[in-house]
Structures are given as C-alpha cells and as structure tokens.
Amino acid sequence: MLSGDARRAVFAPLDDGSGRSEAVARRLGSAIALGIIVDGEQLPSESHLAALLNVSTVTLRDALADLRGRGLVDTRRGRGGGSFVRASEDALTELSLGRLREIGSTELRELGDIRAAVGGTAARLAADRATASEIARLREILDRLAAVDEGTRQRRIESRYYIDVAAAAQSVRLTLQEIELQAELGQLLWGTPRTAAELATTIASHRQVVDAIESRDGALARQLTETHIGEVTARLIDVHLDLTRRGQQRPGADTAVLPHAAAGAGS
C-alpha cells in the first residue's frame, strides 16, 4: 500500500466544483490501476465520495458507470452493497494496449517531457523535504521491486516508487500529477518483459536517486531522474513505432507482437 499522502491525494477535491465525470473516472481509474485503491476495496459511499472530490453525486455516478463499463468497479445493491474495486489484469492490459495503439509518437514524447519535469522536480524537492522514514520507505519499495518476478507487479511497484518520491516532496499537486502520468504513460509498459539485467540496471538507477535524496543533493536527484525517464521515453517511442508498422503489415496481430517489440523497455 502506498503512503497515506498518496491516498489522500487520490481523494483530494478536484480543482473546482465543476469537474466532469471523465476527470473523476480518470483519477479513480488511475488509482485502481496503480494499486493505490486495492482490489476488493470498497469505495466510500456515493455521497461521501462526491463530497471528498467536490463534485455532484450525478457527476460521480456517471464516473462510476464509466469505471463499471471498463471492468474496474463492481456496484452491488442492497444490504452490504456499494461500489467495490475490481483490479482486473485483463481490463488493465486492454486499456494499456488500446492506449498504445492510438497514441502518437509526438504525444508520447510530450508526455515523456512532462513526466521528466514532474518526476525531476519531485526528486529535487524530496531531497529538501523528505523525512528519514520516507527515505526508508523508498528503499523498501526498491527492495520489493528487486524481489518480484512477475512483470505487471514490477511495473506497479515501480509506479509506486515514482508516486512516493512525489509524496516525499510534500506536495499534493505533484503527487496527483505523478499518479496521472504513471497511469497515462507508465502503464504503456505494463506486460512488456525485460531481462533480469535490465531490471537490475533500472533499480540501480533508482537507488542512485534515493542516495541523492538522502544526501540532500537535489540537483543530482533531478538530473538522474530526468535522464532515466528520457531514456525510457525514447525506447517507448521505438516500441510504438514498431507496433504500428507491424499492425499495418498484419492487421489484428499487434497485441501478439507487443511483448517482443517492447523487450528491454524500462520504467
């Protein structure tokens, strides 16, 4: 489970009271995908959740209907009822593949630029503001990442690392930005294999960032983070282009080729 700061960010009010249902669905869907709201967890009541997010109950119900349609929420009526999270791996994978099929290389590059800016800023601020317990938590997350073999779990844990760096920066807005970016860009890498050596290199890069945070070297923490994200974005664009070419050559075969095309892509 993520830090309390990350969970509080998920349920923080939207910027104003006119938030569209799409914005609510995107935030809750991102939290489900990243494991901030865990499989089987019951969401707050509609009235309470709407109040937390500062939206109308009608807007919230539309968002929940969207999430149900995507297979991420199950609503039960009657005694003991409510809305419950369904973190279906099939649903999450389909969302990721669909997004990778439709997104353009220019948009991927721009998302990478934003991700580097947010992640780099979060790392720099964490070097100034992170507590000893938050730094210890970052090291614990990386230890867990090193111990996990399954690819989807690796991606989710790695996404949590980035989110907890933002939470350690003591910024709700940065944390929310990182959650959204991880859901929009980070998930595109889910389900794609990487070798043990490639994973070890990624973890070593993250450990260098945590070392820089602990030594209060914000400039180095930012530089390391931005460099790593830039390399990942470049590889992801290559994956997208390869997927597009193969899809044009063999319609309907794109989902089968993605794991091979993306081998070596980091996060």
Buried (B, 14 or more C-beta within 10 A) or exposed (E): EBBEBBBEBBBBEBEEEEBEBEBBBBBBBBBBBBBBBEEEEEBBEBEEBBBBBBBBEEBBBBBBBBBBEBBBBBBEEEEEEBBBBBBBEEBBBBBBBEBBBEBEEEEBBEBBBBBBBBBBBBBBBBBEBBEEEBBEBBBEBBEBBBEBEEBBBBBBBBBBBBBBBBBBBBBBEBBBBBBBBBBBBBBBBBBBBBEEEBBEEBBEBBBBBBBBBBEEBBEBBBBBBBEBBBBBBEBBBBBBEBBBEBBEEEEEEBBEBBEEBBBBBBB
